[in-house]
Amino acid sequence: MKYLVLILLAGIGGTGFAAEVTPNATPNLPPAEIVIRVLRANPAVQAAGSQLQAEEANRSRLEAGQYEWNVRLGSQQRKTYPNNNPNERFSEWNAALERPLRLPGKAALDAELGAAGVALAQTAQGDALHETSRNLLKSWFVWLKEGATATQWAAQLTLLDQQTKSVKRRQQLGDAARLESILSEAAFAQADAQLAQAKVRERSAAEDLRRRFPGLPLDKPEQIAEPTAITGSAQEWLDAILKESHELGIARNETQKAQAQAGRSNRDRVPDPTLGVHVSSERGGEDHILGAYISIPLPGGARRSASDAAYAQANAASYREAGALQKITAESAALYHSANAALATWQASRNAAESLTRAAEMTARAYQLGEGSLNELLAARRLANEAQLAARLLQLEALELRYRLLLDAHLLWDFD
């Protein structure tokens, strides 16, 4: 089983991450130094730091061992009934000093077990920081997307307001029916409702960011940056992500800790002896006794069963590590392909939005010249608005996926 993870790693190995990545320019993101400060102050990250301190203390405990000196004191009264002699009474006492001895090899295994616990806590601290940064990135783009939606509906509302006023003027001049005015007002009201809902969602997303990440400045960007192409092959990105993956690191550390625990449990099949010396005074001080003793527990089936269970748990940890490797490999490959495809998807959506916008403008001019109907104009503007909104959201989606890829490869927000 211990070779299973190595085989899986060999199966996905590549030539190394050779792509040039320059994440210094990160438009539409808050300042990196503020992000790092906010993330380090997060309760989940602070809890992971405290857990690391606990594991460091536990390592010291394991290295010292639970092998303490024991003192035993006793007192008794002795009464004798000799034949033809008066009864005798004596005060007696005894004292003993003893200590369990850790057998050779166990101290090194205890130190190894403590070090494995510290390594696991260190990796878990990094994982807490990484997962918190993922959550921040996701929440940040939820806020940006809701803001973009509100901006798009505000622009649409402005167009429909101008259209409604134009239709009313035409109606007053007798060039438009009352029905056209009603349809125009209805379209304006629908857009106004959509804008109100978008603003509510934007405020909700902003409040979520403020509550979960205090101190993060919510400065809305003036414009959405254009996504750039993902450089490097899928294998190069996969190798980089696997190299830095805290989730995989936790699985590996858990395997190492379980293996150390199995080795220690195996050594415990031979119990530790207890050595001691004792002194006693009997018959009122007439007899003085000084001696030494050794106490050795007789091992039973429980120790053997505990060792077998520890080895089974170590095997289980190895399988979980292999499963984590497969999971992270699949997720990282999917993320790369999604980020790579997002750019082309956005570009196609942008082209569609530009074409539909031109079509809506042409339909508007035709309507003004009396060559088209209001229904055609409303439909054209609705399609153009939907296409523009989709293009905005896909643009942000492409940016988010690119930043998520950089984040998982530890090329965004340097925490070291």
N, C-alpha and C positions, 0 to 999 in steps of 0.2 A: 504493500500500500504506500510505503514512503516514496516509491518511485513514480506514483501516479501523477502527482503534480508536476514533477520534472518532465514527464512525457508530454503533458498538456502544454507546458511552457515551450518545449522544443517544437511542438507542432505549430506554434504561432510565431516563432522567432523570426526576426527580420534583420535587416542590415543596419538598423539603428535609425534614430530620428534625425534626419539630415535636413529637413525643411527649415527654411529661414522664417522665423516667426518674430514679428516686432509688435508686441502688445502694448507698447508705451502709449501709442495713440489709441485711446479708448473713448471715442465720442459717445455721447448720450449716456455716460456712466458718471456717478459722483466721483469726487477726487479720491484717489487710491489711499492716501494717508488717512483720510477721514473714515473710509470704509474699514480699513484695518483696525483703527481704534474702536469703532463701533462693534466690530465683530469680536474683538478680544474682550469687550465688556459684556458680551451676551451671557446670560445665566447658564446656558448649556455648556459654553466654553469654560466658564468659571468652575462649573461643577466637574468638568473633566480635569481641570487643573488640581482641584482638591482631591480627586480620586488618585491622581498621580502621587500626591503627597502621601496619601494613605498607603499606596503600594510601596513607596520608598521606606516608610516606617515598617511595613510588613517584611520587606527584605531584610532590614536590620534585625527584626525579630527572628526570622528564619536562620540568619547567620549566627545569631547568639544561641539559638536553640532553647528549648524548654527543659533545660537540664540544670536545675537549681539545687542548692544545698538544702537539705532538710534536717531539722533539729528535733529530736524526740526526748522528752523529759518525762519521768515517771516517779511516783512515790507510793510506798506501800507500808503496811504494818504487818509484821510477822509475830504470831503468838504460838508459843510451843507449850506442850504439856508433857514434860519428862516424867518418867516413872520415879516415884518416891521423892520427887523434887518439886519445889513450887513452880507454878507456871511462870513463863518468861515472855516478855513483850519487847520487840525490837522495831526500831524505825529504819527503813531501808529506802534507798533511792537508786535510780538508774538514768543514764543519759546516753544518747547515740547521735552521731553525725553521719549522714549518708548523702550520696549524690548519684543519680543515674549517669552512666557513661555512654556517649554517642559512639557507636562502633565506627571503625575506619571506613571512609567512603561516603558516609551519610552527611558529613558536614559539607563536602563539595557539592553533593546533590541538593542540599538545602539552599546553598548559595546560588546554584543554577536555577532553582525554582523561584527564588526571590528575584533574581535578575530577569527571568522570563515575565514575571508579573509586572515589573517596572517597564519593560519594553512594551508589553501589551498596553499599559496605561498611557505611555507616551504616544503610541500609535493612535489610541482612542482619543487622545487630546487633539491630535492633528485631524482626525476624522470629524470630531465635533466642530472644529473650526471650518473644515471644508464643507460639511453639510449645512452649517449656518450660512456660509457664503453662497451656497447653492440656493437656499431659501431666500436670501436677500436679493440675489440676481433675478429669481423668478418673480418675487413680489415687485421689484423695481420695474420690470417690463410689463407686468399687469397694469401698473399705474400708468406707464407710458402709453400702452395700448388704449386704455380707457380715455386718456387725454387726447390721443390722436382721433379716437372715435368722436369725442365731443367737438374737436376742432373741425372735423369733416362735416358734422351735422350743422355746426354754426355757419360754415360756408354755404351749405345747401339752403339753410334757412334764409340767408341773405339773398340768394338768387330767387327763391320762391317769394320773398317779400317784394322784391322788385317786379317779379312777374305778376303778383296779385295786384299791385298798384297799376301796372300797365293794363291789365285786363279790365280793371274798374274804369280807367279812362276811356278805353275802347267801348265799354258798355254805355258810358255816359254820352259818347258820340254816336251811339247806335251801331257800332261796328262789331259788337259782341253780344251774345245772348246772356241772359241772367244765369243760365246753367253753367256757362264757362266761368263766371265769377264765383259761383258756388264751388265748382271743382278746384279752382285755384286756391280758394280759401281753405278747402279741406286738405289739400296737399300741404299748405303752409302749416296748418294745425298739426298734421301728422309729423312733419319735420320738427316742429316745436316740441312735441311730446318726446320724440326720439332724442332731441338735444337735452331735455330735462333729465331723462333717464340716464343718458351718458354722463352728465355732470354728477348725478348722484353716485354712480359707480366709480367715477374718478375720485370723488371726495372720500368714498369708502376705502378705495385702494390706498389713497394718501394717508388716511387715518390708520390703516393697518400697518403701513410702513413706520409711521411715527410711534405707534405703540410697541411694535416688535423690535424696532431698531432705533431707540432714542438717540438723538444727536445727528442723525443722517439728514443732510440738507436736501430738501425737495425742490430743487431748482429745475423747472421744466425747460428742456432745451428749445432753442428758437426754431430749429429744424431737425428733421431726422437725417442722420448721416446715411450715406449710401454704403451698403455692405460691400465688402471686398471678397475676392475669391479665396478659397481655402487652398493653401499651398501644402505640398507634401502628400505622400500616398497614404492610403488607409492603413497599411501596415506600420508606417512610421508613426502615425498618430496613435495607433493601438499600442505600440511598444512604449511610447512616452506615457500614455495613460496608465498602463499596467505597472510601469516602473514607479509611478508616484501614487498609485491607488492606496488610500488608507484602508478602504474596506478589505482589499486583498491582504494588506499588511496585518490587519486585525486577525484575519483567518489564519495567517501563517503564525503569528504570535500565539494564538490559541492552541495551534498544533504543537508548537514548541513547548508551551507550558504544560499541555497534557502529557507530552512525552516525558518531560522532566518529572511530573507527578507520578507517572507510571514507574519510572526508574526508582523513585524514592519509595513507592509502595512495595516494590519488589524487595528492596533492602529491608523494609520493615517486616518481612517474613521471618527474619531473625531478630528477636526482640533485644532491646538494650538491657544490659545488666545494671544492677544497682550495687555499689560498693559502700561499705560503712564501717565505722569503728564504734565501739560502745564501752562504757565504763559503768560500774555499779558498786554500791556499798551495801553489804548485807550484814545481818545480825548486829546492828548497831555500830558498825564500823569494824567488827572483828574480821570480816572477809572483804577484800577488795578484788574486783574482777575487771580485767581489761582484755578486750577481744576485738576481732574483726570478722566481718561476714560479707557474703555476696548473695544477692537475690537475682534469680534469672527466671522470668516468666516462661512457662512452657507453651510454645505456640500451638494454636489450634486451627481449625478450618476457617475461622473468620479472617485471619491474616492472609491466607491464600486466596480467599474469595475477594478481599479488598484489592489485592494485587491484580487479579484477573479482571476485575471491574475497571481498574485504572488503565490497563492496556486496551480494553475495549473502548473506553472513552477516548483514548489517544487515537485509535483507528477511526472513530467517529469524527474526531476533529480533522483528521486528514481528508476524509471524504467531504466534510463541509468546506474545507479549503479548496478542494478540486471543484466543488459546486460553485463556490464564489468566483473562482477563476473563469469558469464557463459563463457565468452570469455577467460578470464585468466585461468579458470579451464581447459577448453578444450586444450588450447595451452600448459599449463604446463604438463598435462597428456601426450600429444603427444610428448613433449620434453623428458620426462622421458623415455617413451617407445623407442623412437628413440635412446637416449643415451645408454639405456640398450641393445638394439639390435645391436648397432654399434660395440661393442666389438666382438660379435660372428661373425658378418659379416666380420670384418677385419681378424679374425683368420682363417675363411674359405678361404678368398681371399689369405692370406699369404700361406696357405697350397697348394692352387692351383698354386700359383706362384712358390713355391719351386719344385713342381712336374713338371711343365712345364719347369723350368730352367734345371732340371736334364735331361728331355727329349731332350732339345736343346743341352746339352753337349754330350749326347749319339749320337745324330744325327750328331753333328760335328765330333766326333771320327769316326763314320761310313763313313762319307764323306771323311775324310782323308785317310781311308783305302780302298777307292774306292767302298764301299758297299752301297752308297746312292747318291742321286742326290743333286745338288745345290738348286733346287726348294724346296725340302724337308727341307734342312737346313735353307733356308731363311724363310720358313713358320714356322718352329719350333722356330726360334729366334724371329720372329715377335710375335708369341703367347706368348712366354716367356716375352718379353718386355712389351706387353700390360698387362699381369698378374702382373708383378712387379710394373708397374706404377699404376695400380688399387689398389694394396696392399698398396703402399705408400700413395695414396690419401685417401683411407679408414682408414688408420692408423691415419692420421691427422684429418679426419672427426670425428673419435671416440674421439680423444682428444678435439676437438673443442666442441662437444656436451656435453662432461663431464664438461668442463669449463663453458659452457653456463648454465648448470644446477646449478653449484656452484654459478655462478654469480647471477642468478635469486633468489637463496635462500640466497643471501648476505653472502656467505661463501668464496668469492674470492674478493680480493682487498677491504680491510676494510677502508671505508671512514669516520668512526666515530672518 
